[in-house]
Structure formats: structure tokens, C-alpha cells
Amino acid sequence: MMGEFLSSLFALDGQVAVVTGGTGVLGSAMARGLAQAGATVAVLGRDEARAAATVAAIRDADGDGWPLLADVLERSELEAARTEVLQRHGRIDILVNGAGGNRPGATVSQDVDFFQLPQQELEAVVSLNLMGTILSCQVFGQAMARQERGTIINISSMTAQKPLTRVAGYGAAKAAVENLTAWLAEYLTRTYSPELRVNAIAPGFFIGEQNRRLLLDENGELTPRGRTIVEHTPMQRFGNPDDLLSTLIWLCGPGARFVNGVVIPVDGGFSAFGGV
């Protein structure tokens, strides 16, 4: 009885998911989590070997997935990826926009202040995080609009809600992603179908490839910035990628069918803490 009840709220059996940025630390964890919940997962990324590694992990856990190569900033590649998914399965039920990240060249440091940040570096960060999300929503979301059913999960950041030092371009781009989430939720639901939903997850601080040097030193100890972050996180730690999975699966599942246009923080209390 309990199993049937939980399945009616959270099971993703028979659903087809696309996870952009599925080769990254968080993206690969989310791809594995969706597969364990029953979805067939297309792991979308630019690196064939890393996509294959994520798919291997999915299959090792008796899940179903395959690699899907595309750059989220190239519409033609995204359209080819959409065609492949539709040819394989005839539908797209879930899109997780996990592609994103910051760049060292767009980060304020002791040597480079805001006024010296190169335009091309800032444009690259804004393009990846914002335009990469927009283009993926356009391409894969169009398939959902045609079938009048589906859910999109955008990945935001704590930098969207609380401006953080050093990452001006990244924070601005993620703030735009949150605005897009609300706008697109209303647009798709009212224009196409009430069974189309768009929500976002705002992770707190997780150790990834791009921020590792900012948060940990060569010995794995906290840097001054890492220490400040942990001190301002009531749960006193960084997130583990698996900490995102229950929220992701809930938002994608039938139990969240009346949840639309919201941003859910998964941050250990960071956004709730006033610092004193």
C-alpha cells in the first residue's frame, strides 16, 4: 500500500528525460537520479567520453539512458538531438537544464576588479547560463508544447537571490534564469496546456570542477571563502550532489502537478540565514 502511494506521487516510469550538462558533477547526479526513479534519460553534453561514463553509471544501477552529444549554444545541434530523442521514443517528458557555470576570466579577484572584467568573458558566462537555458527550452520545449504535456526544470543558484562577491556575470545570468522560469511557466500553461510546467532548483554551495579551487585548497581544506560560506550555511557543510535528487524527482513527478513557476532552494539553509 505504501509503495503504491509513493509511486503515485514520485514514480517516473515510462517518461523520457533530457538532461543538459549531464556530464557535470550535478548534471550527472541528476541524470542518475531520474533514471533510478524510472525515467529513460538522454545525457546531453559536449564530451562523448564523459557522457558515456554517466550512461555507464546509469546502466550499472539498472537504469536506462544513452549519451546525446550537443552544445547548448548551437541550435542546430540541439535540434538534431531533439530529432534523435523523438525518433527513439516519440516524446520528451522532462527537460533538466543543467548546463551552466562560471569562468575564471569573469570572476573578480585581488588582481582584477569589476571594471577590468573582459567583455568576452562576461558574455561567455551570460550566454552559457542564460542563452543555453533559453535555447534548450525553445528546442525541447517545442516538442512538449506539441504533445501538450511535460515539465522543465531550470537550474538556478544562490547567486541569483543573494548577490555574492566576485561572480557578477554568473549571478546576473542566474537571476535572469529565475525570471525566465516564471515567465515561461505562465506562457506555456496558458498558451498551450495546463499540463506543461516550468520550475527551477536553486542549489546552494556544492563542490564542482569550476569552484573547487575557490572553496578548497590543495590539501582539501577550506579556503577563507569556503570557510565563510560554511559559516553562513546553518547545516555547516557543502551540498552533496545527491541532496538535489528528492527535490528534482518531486518536481518532475505527478505529486507536483499543481506546482508551477517556482524556485526551490536546496541550500542547507543558506538563503534563510541572516548572518547573525
NUFIBA-161899 format. One record per residue (C-alpha): x, y, z. Coordinates in nm, 4 decimals. Layout:
<rs>
R, c1, c2, c3
R, X, Y, Z
...
</rs>
This chain:
<rs>
R, c1, c2, c3
R, 0.0000, 0.0000, 0.0000
R, 0.2743, 0.2450, 0.0970
R, 0.4733, 0.1584, -0.2159
R, 0.1750, 0.2227, -0.4413
R, 0.1064, 0.5562, -0.2718
R, 0.4653, 0.6771, -0.3049
R, 0.4775, 0.5556, -0.6633
R, 0.1673, 0.7599, -0.7453
R, 0.3488, 1.0731, -0.6255
R, 0.7065, 1.0244, -0.7393
R, 0.7493, 0.7457, -0.9960
R, 0.8751, 0.8486, -1.3396
R, 0.8241, 0.5130, -1.5111
R, 0.7866, 0.5426, -1.8860
R, 0.8932, 0.9066, -1.9006
R, 1.1690, 1.0331, -2.1297
R, 1.4079, 1.2909, -1.9859
R, 1.6792, 1.5094, -2.1378
R, 1.9447, 1.6438, -1.9003
R, 2.1677, 1.9141, -2.0461
R, 2.5046, 1.9453, -1.8783
R, 2.4583, 1.5797, -1.7951
R, 2.8338, 1.5232, -1.7886
R, 2.8993, 1.7644, -1.5000
R, 2.9064, 1.6870, -1.1292
R, 2.5494, 1.7979, -1.0592
R, 2.4108, 1.7135, -1.4019
R, 2.5341, 1.3555, -1.3943
R, 2.3909, 1.3052, -1.0443
R, 2.0539, 1.4365, -1.1601
R, 2.0610, 1.2134, -1.4682
R, 2.1299, 0.9087, -1.2495
R, 1.8555, 1.0091, -1.0068
R, 1.5920, 1.0440, -1.2793
R, 1.6890, 0.7043, -1.4178
R, 1.6601, 0.5421, -1.0745
R, 1.3115, 0.6927, -1.0472
R, 1.2163, 0.5122, -1.3695
R, 1.2820, 0.7611, -1.6474
R, 1.4766, 0.6907, -1.9637
R, 1.7471, 0.9585, -1.9662
R, 1.9309, 1.1234, -2.2531
R, 2.2587, 1.2549, -2.1094
R, 2.3326, 1.5639, -2.3173
R, 2.6806, 1.7152, -2.3228
R, 2.9755, 1.8019, -2.5452
R, 3.2214, 1.5422, -2.4160
R, 3.1495, 1.1969, -2.5550
R, 3.3650, 1.0099, -2.3036
R, 3.2102, 1.1805, -2.0032
R, 2.8583, 1.1314, -2.1375
R, 2.9368, 0.7629, -2.1856
R, 3.0654, 0.7415, -1.8274
R, 2.7414, 0.8877, -1.6901
R, 2.5380, 0.6458, -1.9012
R, 2.7500, 0.3545, -1.7782
R, 2.6749, 0.4551, -1.4185
R, 2.3031, 0.4699, -1.5012
R, 2.3096, 0.1247, -1.6559
R, 2.5172, -0.0200, -1.3713
R, 2.2261, 0.0769, -1.1442
R, 1.9810, -0.0978, -1.3802
R, 1.8606, 0.2318, -1.5265
R, 1.8015, 0.3263, -1.8884
R, 1.9989, 0.6027, -2.0596
R, 2.2092, 0.6953, -2.3572
R, 2.4566, 0.9714, -2.4492
R, 2.3336, 1.2651, -2.6551
R, 2.6049, 1.4960, -2.7912
R, 2.5235, 1.8638, -2.8397
R, 2.6345, 2.2141, -2.7430
R, 2.3525, 2.4072, -2.5757
R, 2.4644, 2.7234, -2.7568
R, 2.4233, 2.5639, -3.1016
R, 2.0586, 2.5491, -3.2032
R, 2.1264, 2.3140, -3.4942
R, 2.2930, 2.0629, -3.2610
R, 2.0046, 2.0869, -3.0141
R, 1.7543, 2.0331, -3.2937
R, 1.9453, 1.7265, -3.4115
R, 1.9444, 1.5970, -3.0535
R, 1.5687, 1.6543, -3.0282
R, 1.5165, 1.4629, -3.3508
R, 1.7169, 1.1717, -3.2136
R, 1.5142, 1.1590, -2.8922
R, 1.1843, 1.1732, -3.0797
R, 1.2953, 0.9052, -3.3229
R, 1.3904, 0.6778, -3.0335
R, 1.0923, 0.7386, -2.8068
R, 0.8373, 0.9610, -2.9800
R, 0.8144, 1.2078, -2.6921
R, 1.0024, 1.4230, -2.4417
R, 0.8504, 1.4430, -2.0943
R, 1.1238, 1.6068, -1.8854
R, 1.3917, 1.8657, -1.9611
R, 1.6509, 1.9491, -1.6954
R, 1.8658, 2.2481, -1.7898
R, 2.1812, 2.1601, -1.6018
R, 2.4326, 2.3168, -1.8413
R, 2.5972, 2.6243, -1.6905
R, 2.8841, 2.7512, -1.4831
R, 3.1233, 3.0376, -1.4251
R, 3.4610, 3.1214, -1.5804
R, 3.7781, 3.2362, -1.4028
R, 3.8095, 3.5247, -1.6504
R, 3.4672, 3.6570, -1.5460
R, 3.5470, 3.6445, -1.1737
R, 3.6612, 3.9414, -0.9657
R, 3.9897, 3.8712, -0.7852
R, 4.2668, 4.0510, -0.5997
R, 4.4318, 4.1168, -0.9343
R, 4.1243, 4.2027, -1.1427
R, 3.8401, 4.4229, -1.0227
R, 3.4933, 4.4559, -1.1730
R, 3.5909, 4.7386, -1.4073
R, 3.8583, 4.5221, -1.5689
R, 3.6494, 4.2119, -1.6356
R, 3.6782, 4.1342, -2.0086
R, 3.3602, 4.1748, -2.2076
R, 3.4108, 3.8464, -2.3889
R, 3.4424, 3.6544, -2.0611
R, 3.1260, 3.8081, -1.9186
R, 2.9395, 3.7436, -2.2427
R, 3.0511, 3.3806, -2.2377
R, 2.9155, 3.3287, -1.8846
R, 2.5850, 3.5021, -1.9557
R, 2.5481, 3.3158, -2.2835
R, 2.6114, 2.9704, -2.1356
R, 2.3836, 3.0120, -1.8361
R, 2.1035, 3.2184, -1.9870
R, 2.1055, 3.1555, -2.3618
R, 2.1925, 2.7893, -2.3113
R, 1.8782, 2.7593, -2.0998
R, 1.6632, 2.9635, -2.3387
R, 1.7689, 2.7688, -2.6482
R, 1.7151, 2.4332, -2.4781
R, 1.3708, 2.5458, -2.3615
R, 1.2861, 2.6558, -2.7150
R, 1.4048, 2.3391, -2.8861
R, 1.2967, 2.0676, -2.6419
R, 1.0072, 2.2702, -2.5035
R, 0.8568, 2.2912, -2.8504
R, 0.8199, 1.9134, -2.8548
R, 0.6476, 1.9320, -2.5158
R, 0.4147, 2.2075, -2.6390
R, 0.3139, 1.9932, -2.9361
R, 0.2326, 1.6982, -2.7122
R, 0.0684, 1.9366, -2.4592
R, 0.2446, 1.7758, -2.1656
R, 0.5828, 1.7939, -1.9978
R, 0.7937, 1.9559, -1.7294
R, 1.1020, 2.1765, -1.7482
R, 1.3413, 2.2151, -1.4562
R, 1.5879, 2.5022, -1.4785
R, 1.8935, 2.5135, -1.2548
R, 1.9478, 2.8463, -1.0830
R, 2.1871, 2.9324, -0.7988
R, 2.2067, 3.1103, -0.4663
R, 2.3844, 3.3875, -0.6558
R, 2.0532, 3.4779, -0.8195
R, 1.8823, 3.5533, -0.4888
R, 2.1705, 3.6888, -0.2803
R, 2.4354, 3.8717, -0.4838
R, 2.7715, 3.7196, -0.3914
R, 3.1113, 3.8787, -0.4167
R, 3.3262, 3.8097, -0.7228
R, 3.0691, 3.6485, -0.9563
R, 2.8775, 3.9427, -1.1057
R, 2.8164, 3.7928, -1.4505
R, 2.7202, 3.4494, -1.3216
R, 2.4811, 3.5933, -1.0630
R, 2.3148, 3.8204, -1.3178
R, 2.2688, 3.5306, -1.5601
R, 2.1148, 3.3045, -1.2956
R, 1.8815, 3.5840, -1.1825
R, 1.7648, 3.6029, -1.5441
R, 1.7094, 3.2256, -1.5439
R, 1.4750, 3.2621, -1.2477
R, 1.2819, 3.5374, -1.4249
R, 1.2633, 3.3184, -1.7367
R, 1.1322, 3.0300, -1.5265
R, 0.8351, 3.2317, -1.4023
R, 0.7668, 3.3837, -1.7440
R, 0.7810, 3.0529, -1.9292
R, 0.5639, 2.8774, -1.6696
R, 0.2835, 3.1242, -1.7326
R, 0.3332, 3.1287, -2.1096
R, 0.3325, 2.7540, -2.1695
R, 0.0477, 2.6814, -1.9306
R, -0.1862, 2.9489, -2.0648
R, -0.0859, 2.9261, -2.4307
R, -0.0566, 2.5502, -2.4776
R, -0.1701, 2.3307, -2.1897
R, -0.2169, 2.3282, -1.8106
R, -0.0142, 2.0055, -1.8151
R, 0.3034, 2.1965, -1.9060
R, 0.5045, 2.3102, -1.6045
R, 0.8298, 2.5041, -1.5568
R, 1.0088, 2.5247, -1.2224
R, 1.3640, 2.5759, -1.1000
R, 1.6001, 2.4457, -0.8355
R, 1.8479, 2.6845, -0.6753
R, 2.1362, 2.4798, -0.5346
R, 2.3402, 2.6178, -0.2520
R, 2.7135, 2.5509, -0.2477
R, 2.8280, 2.2224, -0.3968
R, 3.1864, 2.1315, -0.4817
R, 3.2277, 2.1144, -0.8586
R, 3.5105, 2.1345, -1.1057
R, 3.4764, 2.5082, -1.1564
R, 3.4617, 2.6230, -0.7943
R, 3.6879, 2.3669, -0.6268
R, 3.9918, 2.5982, -0.6177
R, 3.7805, 2.8788, -0.4713
R, 3.6452, 2.6654, -0.1885
R, 3.9200, 2.4114, -0.1109
R, 4.2958, 2.4382, -0.1035
R, 4.5407, 2.1794, -0.2399
R, 4.5084, 1.9752, 0.0795
R, 4.1301, 1.9688, 0.0664
R, 4.0976, 2.2177, 0.3500
R, 3.8562, 2.5094, 0.3370
R, 3.9860, 2.8290, 0.1819
R, 3.8877, 3.1591, 0.3523
R, 3.5978, 3.1874, 0.1056
R, 3.4944, 2.8281, 0.1674
R, 3.5048, 2.8865, 0.5416
R, 3.2828, 3.1944, 0.5098
R, 3.0282, 3.0003, 0.3071
R, 3.0110, 2.7121, 0.5559
R, 2.9793, 2.9595, 0.8425
R, 2.6779, 3.1137, 0.6660
R, 2.5190, 2.7753, 0.5931
R, 2.3212, 2.6638, 0.9005
R, 2.3783, 2.2966, 0.8162
R, 2.7541, 2.3651, 0.8311
R, 2.8586, 2.1837, 0.5138
R, 2.8607, 2.1962, 0.1369
R, 2.5924, 2.0097, -0.0510
R, 2.6312, 1.6582, -0.1829
R, 2.5028, 1.6145, -0.5415
R, 2.2569, 1.3504, -0.4211
R, 2.0983, 1.6160, -0.1963
R, 1.9292, 1.7525, -0.5096
R, 1.7590, 1.4323, -0.6150
R, 1.4483, 1.4202, -0.3972
R, 1.3548, 1.7770, -0.4924
R, 1.4212, 1.7082, -0.8599
R, 1.2168, 1.3883, -0.8639
R, 0.9320, 1.5558, -0.6750
R, 0.9177, 1.8473, -0.9211
R, 0.9205, 1.6098, -1.2187
R, 0.6677, 1.3676, -1.0756
R, 0.2883, 1.3556, -1.0585
R, 0.2878, 1.4726, -0.6976
R, 0.3953, 1.8209, -0.8133
R, 0.1260, 1.8543, -1.0802
R, -0.0006, 2.1804, -0.9202
R, 0.3474, 2.3295, -0.8700
R, 0.4407, 2.5774, -1.1420
R, 0.6686, 2.8791, -1.1791
R, 0.8565, 2.8404, -0.8502
R, 1.2227, 2.8268, -0.7482
R, 1.3082, 2.5736, -0.4780
R, 1.6304, 2.6357, -0.2799
R, 1.8341, 2.3307, -0.1841
R, 2.0977, 2.5123, 0.0138
R, 2.1312, 2.3865, 0.3700
R, 1.9580, 2.6988, 0.4969
R, 2.1958, 2.9479, 0.3333
R, 1.9153, 3.1625, 0.1901
R, 1.7319, 3.1688, 0.5242
R, 2.0308, 3.2792, 0.7356
R, 2.0758, 3.6487, 0.8087
R, 2.4413, 3.6113, 0.9076
R, 2.3960, 3.6988, 1.2751
</rs>
